[in-house]
Amino acid sequence: MPELPEVESLVRLLRPHLVNQIIAAYEMPKPLHGGYQIADLMGQRITGLERCAKLIFLRTPGAAAVLHLMLNGQLIYISADGRTRLAGGHPGPDMIAELPCSTTRLIIRFASGSRLYLNDSRNFAHMELIPADSIPDLRKRKRYGPDPLSPDFTADYLQIALSRRSRTTIKEALLDQTVAPGIGNICADESLFLAGIHPARSSADLDDVEIGRLVKGIADTLEAGIRRGGSANEARGSVKETRRAQQQVFKVYARKGLSCLRCGTPIERIVIGGRGTHYCPKCQRRTAPN
């Protein structure tokens, strides 16, 4: 699933090209959950493109289309002359395929002649239309915590948030969107490695120093992901190509059996909360420090 770095990178990439575009027409070659609502935005000018957690807000003067790419969603923008093509979301060959393709579910055509395609091979992506002034209410309804990129995501905040999840592992707590909205499996593993914290440790066991390291690890992981255009955007082709690119970029994620880049110990993989979890058994010890 595209995580905060992928979504933030995509929003920053598309914003200059979408803002001020006028929505002229749309097509739905295949079903998209909530996609029919785009009809209410015909003739509207896009006034903003924003991210909240893993959601994308496409703003118009009176309403906002809320997009969630879920597991396999992609957004691809193509200029009117076809010379500019911008893509983001889940990496895969359809990002560079001729469009529309077999996974295309929504095509938004702008008055300028440019197009925006939403692809999703598994039909999990969805769209919801809400009044533009109700975006804060949506955030409250989903009970999102402060954005991990915001100044409000502090060690004091995280300590309080983790105290409410004291019966879960720290890995599971980080995947809770009410604690760290936008964090997913990749970012959680990478952040915990940078902080030197074993993913199976109890949230209640972390001391002030560890929580401080974790906040920094989260920030460093997200900023690095955004700098390279999103954690998974290194590959565009097969699963093997994607895994090879991940092993070159990540410190622990998708590196089972490979040497830790810090100490040389083989990276291990376990399952926590149903999610594959990667860590270094030497750099991230299971027992809390004395």
C-alpha positions in Angstrom: 0.0 0.0 0.0 1.3 3.5 -0.8 2.4 5.0 2.5 2.9 8.6 3.5 6.1 9.2 1.5 4.5 7.9 -1.7 1.3 9.9 -1.2 3.1 13.1 -0.2 5.5 12.8 -3.1 2.6 12.2 -5.5 0.7 15.2 -4.2 3.8 17.5 -4.5 4.4 16.1 -8.0 0.9 16.6 -9.3 -0.1 19.9 -7.5 1.5 22.3 -10.0 -0.1 20.5 -12.9 -3.6 20.0 -11.4 -4.3 23.2 -9.6 -6.4 25.6 -11.8 -7.4 22.8 -14.2 -11.1 22.7 -15.0 -12.7 19.3 -14.9 -14.5 18.9 -18.3 -15.4 15.2 -18.5 -14.8 11.8 -17.0 -15.0 8.1 -17.9 -15.2 5.0 -15.8 -13.9 2.0 -17.9 -14.2 -0.2 -14.8 -16.0 0.2 -11.5 -14.4 2.4 -8.8 -15.9 2.7 -5.4 -17.5 6.1 -5.2 -16.2 7.1 -8.6 -19.6 8.1 -9.9 -19.5 11.1 -7.6 -17.0 12.8 -9.8 -19.9 13.8 -12.0 -20.8 16.5 -9.4 -17.5 18.2 -10.1 -18.0 18.7 -13.8 -17.1 22.3 -14.8 -15.3 22.9 -11.5 -11.9 24.4 -11.1 -9.3 22.5 -9.0 -8.2 24.9 -6.2 -5.9 22.6 -4.2 -4.3 19.2 -3.8 -3.6 18.1 -0.3 -2.7 15.0 1.7 -3.9 13.8 5.1 -2.5 10.5 6.3 -2.8 8.3 3.1 -5.7 10.3 1.7 -5.5 12.7 -1.2 -7.9 15.7 -1.3 -8.7 17.2 -4.7 -10.3 20.5 -3.8 -12.8 22.6 -5.8 -14.6 25.7 -4.5 -17.5 23.8 -3.1 -16.4 20.2 -2.6 -13.4 17.9 -2.3 -12.9 14.5 -3.8 -11.2 12.3 -1.2 -9.1 9.6 -2.9 -7.5 6.5 -1.2 -5.3 4.5 -3.4 -5.4 1.5 -1.0 -3.1 -1.5 -2.0 -2.6 -1.1 -5.7 -3.8 2.3 -6.7 -1.9 4.6 -9.1 -2.5 8.1 -10.4 -1.0 9.1 -13.8 -1.1 12.6 -15.2 -0.6 13.1 -19.0 -0.4 16.6 -20.5 -2.4 17.6 -23.5 0.6 17.2 -25.8 1.6 13.9 -24.3 5.1 15.1 -23.5 4.6 15.2 -19.7 3.7 12.0 -17.9 3.8 11.9 -14.1 2.9 8.8 -12.0 2.8 7.7 -8.5 1.3 5.2 -6.1 1.8 1.5 -6.1 4.8 0.7 -8.4 4.0 -1.5 -11.4 4.1 -1.7 -15.2 0.8 0.1 -15.7 2.6 3.3 -14.7 4.3 3.3 -18.1 1.7 1.4 -20.1 -0.4 2.9 -22.9 -3.5 4.4 -21.2 -6.2 3.5 -20.7 -5.1 0.0 -19.8 -6.8 -3.1 -18.3 -6.6 -1.6 -14.7 -7.8 1.9 -15.5 -10.9 2.7 -13.5 -11.3 6.5 -13.8 -10.2 9.0 -16.4 -10.7 12.7 -15.6 -10.4 14.9 -18.7 -9.6 18.6 -18.2 -10.5 21.5 -20.4 -6.8 22.0 -21.3 -6.8 18.5 -22.9 -4.7 16.9 -20.2 -5.9 13.8 -18.4 -5.6 12.1 -15.0 -5.9 8.3 -14.8 -6.6 6.2 -11.7 -5.5 2.6 -12.1 -6.2 -0.2 -9.7 -5.8 -3.8 -10.5 -7.6 -5.1 -7.4 -10.5 -2.6 -7.1 -9.7 -1.5 -3.5 -9.2 2.2 -4.3 -12.1 4.4 -3.5 -13.3 8.0 -3.8 -15.6 10.0 -1.5 -17.1 13.5 -2.3 -17.4 15.8 0.7 -18.1 19.5 1.2 -14.8 21.4 1.0 -15.2 22.9 4.5 -15.8 19.5 6.1 -12.2 18.3 5.7 -11.4 18.9 9.3 -14.5 17.0 10.3 -13.3 14.0 8.2 -10.0 14.0 10.0 -11.8 14.0 13.4 -14.2 11.3 12.2 -11.2 9.0 11.3 -9.6 9.9 14.6 -6.3 10.7 13.0 -3.4 11.7 15.3 -1.2 14.6 14.3 0.6 14.2 11.0 4.1 12.7 11.5 5.5 15.5 9.3 4.0 18.2 11.5 5.6 20.0 14.5 2.8 18.5 16.6 4.3 15.0 16.3 6.6 15.3 19.3 8.0 12.9 21.8 5.6 14.1 24.4 2.7 13.4 22.0 4.0 10.0 21.1 4.5 9.0 24.7 0.9 9.8 25.6 -0.4 8.0 22.5 1.6 4.9 23.2 0.4 4.8 26.8 -3.1 4.3 25.4 -1.8 1.3 23.4 0.2 -0.3 26.2 -1.1 -3.8 25.5 0.2 -3.9 21.9 3.7 -4.1 20.4 5.4 -1.0 19.2 5.1 -2.2 15.6 1.3 -2.5 15.9 1.0 0.8 17.6 2.9 2.6 14.8 0.5 1.1 12.3 -2.5 2.5 14.2 -3.6 5.6 12.2 -4.9 7.2 15.3 -1.3 7.2 16.6 0.8 7.8 13.4 -1.4 8.6 10.4 0.2 7.7 7.1 2.8 5.2 8.6 2.7 1.8 7.0 4.6 -1.4 7.2 7.7 -0.2 5.4 8.0 3.1 7.3 7.4 1.3 10.7 10.2 -1.2 10.1 12.7 1.4 8.9 11.9 3.8 11.7 12.3 1.2 14.4 15.6 0.1 13.0 16.9 3.7 13.0 15.7 4.0 16.6 17.3 0.7 17.6 14.0 -0.7 19.0 12.8 -4.3 18.5 9.4 -4.3 16.7 7.9 -6.8 19.2 8.7 -4.7 22.3 5.7 -3.6 24.2 4.7 0.0 23.7 4.6 0.4 27.5 8.3 -0.6 27.8 9.8 2.3 25.9 11.6 5.0 28.0 11.9 8.7 27.2 15.2 8.3 25.4 13.8 5.5 23.1 10.7 7.5 22.3 12.8 10.5 21.4 14.9 8.3 19.1 11.8 6.8 17.5 10.3 10.3 16.7 13.6 11.2 15.0 13.7 7.8 13.2 10.2 8.4 11.9 11.1 11.8 10.7 14.3 10.6 9.0 12.5 7.7 7.3 9.7 9.8 5.9 12.0 12.6 4.8 14.3 10.1 3.0 11.3 8.5 1.3 10.0 11.8 0.1 13.4 12.8 -1.2 13.5 9.8 -3.4 9.9 10.2 -4.5 8.4 7.6 -2.2 9.7 4.4 -0.6 8.5 2.0 -3.4 9.0 4.3 -6.5 12.4 2.9 -7.4 10.8 0.1 -9.5 8.3 0.1 -12.3 8.3 -3.5 -13.4 8.2 -7.1 -12.1 8.1 -8.2 -8.5 11.7 -9.3 -8.7 12.7 -5.8 -9.9 10.8 -4.2 -7.1 12.4 -6.4 -4.5 15.9 -5.7 -5.9 15.3 -2.0 -5.8 13.9 -2.2 -2.2 17.0 -4.1 -1.1 19.2 -1.3 -2.4 17.1 1.4 -0.7 15.9 0.1 2.6 18.0 -0.8 5.7 15.8 -3.7 6.9 12.6 -4.0 4.9 12.6 -6.8 2.3 16.2 -7.6 3.3 15.7 -11.0 5.1 18.9 -12.9 5.2 21.0 -10.0 4.0 23.7 -8.4 6.2 22.7 -5.5 8.4 24.2 -2.4 7.0 25.2 -1.3 10.5 26.6 -4.4 12.1 26.7 -7.2 9.5 24.2 -9.5 11.3 21.7 -11.2 9.0 18.3 -9.4 8.9 15.4 -11.5 10.3 11.7 -11.6 9.4 8.8 -12.3 11.8 5.1 -11.7 11.7 3.6 -9.1 14.1 -0.1 -8.4 13.9 -0.4 -10.3 10.6 2.3 -8.1 9.0 5.7 -9.2 7.8 8.3 -7.4 10.0 12.0 -7.0 9.3 14.6 -6.2 11.9 18.3 -6.7 13.0 18.5 -9.0 16.0 21.7 -7.3 17.2 20.9 -3.6 16.6 17.3 -4.1 17.8 17.4 -6.3 20.9 14.2 -7.8 22.2 14.8 -6.9 25.9 14.6 -3.4 27.2 18.0 -1.8 28.1 18.9 -1.8 31.8 
